[in-house]
């Protein structure tokens, strides 16, 4: 009886360790996505600022 209890505890521990590893990987992938999106946002922000400077100077945007 005691051995079955021990096996059950070990099984639960292994599942928790696997879950923890899975969550760690998920968080890592999400951070990579967040970093990529932040880079894209910064690039877009720079483009908007450049466009605003062109408009402020009264020049036509490059696509005209």
Buried (B, 14 or more C-beta within 10 A) or exposed (E): EEEEEEEEEEEEEEEEEEEEEEEEEEEEEEEEEEEEEEEEEEEEEEEEEEEEEEEEEEEEEEEE
